Amino acid sequence: MKLLRWGATGVEKPGLLDANGTLRDLRRVVADINGDMLDAASLGRLAALDATTLPIVEGEQRLGACVAGVGKLIGIGLNYSDHAAEAGLAPPGEPIVFHKATSSICGPDDDLECPPGAKTLDWEVELGVVIGKRAKYVSKDAAMLHVAGYCTVNDASERDSQMKHLGQWTKGKSHDSFGPLGPWLVTTDEVPDPHNLRLTASVDGQVMQDGSTAAMIFNVPSLIAYLSRFMTLEPGDVIATGTPAGVGMGQKPQPIYLQPGQVLSLAVEGLGEQRHRVVALG
């Protein structure tokens, strides 16, 4: 299934994209697409619906983040060796973990805000893993039982804030609009192998990133098992699993960063595309 949320910011409604690409209204069935309905039983009831009996949502609709009420948006740094190389860093021996503020979460086509005075706004296309079942001290073998589905994530970053200030990367990762999720939450039955998906990002139509989740250093079950040692993963939490080479910071002979007015497009194979216009604040 492809689950989504549609409508104005803050008042999004639950929906489903049917086999023909038609947006269907799920309000008669669920209150929202959130952690409360991401367990296997609830998803099974949705899967059993005849989508053609659900009301059609007419007209163009803004899409919101595909998951509501995210408790934790967890980032994994340098999880592709080619990205670590372009950053001039050694591949990590264990996952690098950081958090993005949940206030950064937005819709897949919302504007990407360039903070006042920022000169180093960057993109990172990533596979997002949406937790469906509480995970605490889980093994690698059992980890995938805790996944509800997947989504496209842009781990947008302001590099000066990330790299040139004391403390953690969170400061450069958490501005409003730096965590778009979606367009859809695609359930696991439609993604038989999350480790064989193409990821792409382009700026004004020029492809900058073109990689595969096959190149992840730490795969999805490894990440879930690792994280669950340090924090309890709750239904609705999202893990952004890292990005391949091709970010602006790594461009040669010099970095290339996003400018107001540019359009950024990102996609993960089978999980839908995001499209963001860069807008200046201040």
Secondary structure by P-SEA (a helix, b strand, c coil): ccccccccccbbbbbbbccccbbbbccccccccccccccaaaaaaaaacccccccccccbbbbcccccccccbbbbccccaaaaaaaccccccccccccccccccccccccccccccccccbbbbbbbbbbcccccccccccccccccbbbbbccccccccccccccccccccccccccccccccccccccccccbbbbbbbccccccbbbbcccccccaaaaaaaaaacccccccbbbbcccccccccccccbbbbbcccbbbbbbccccbbbbbbbbbcc
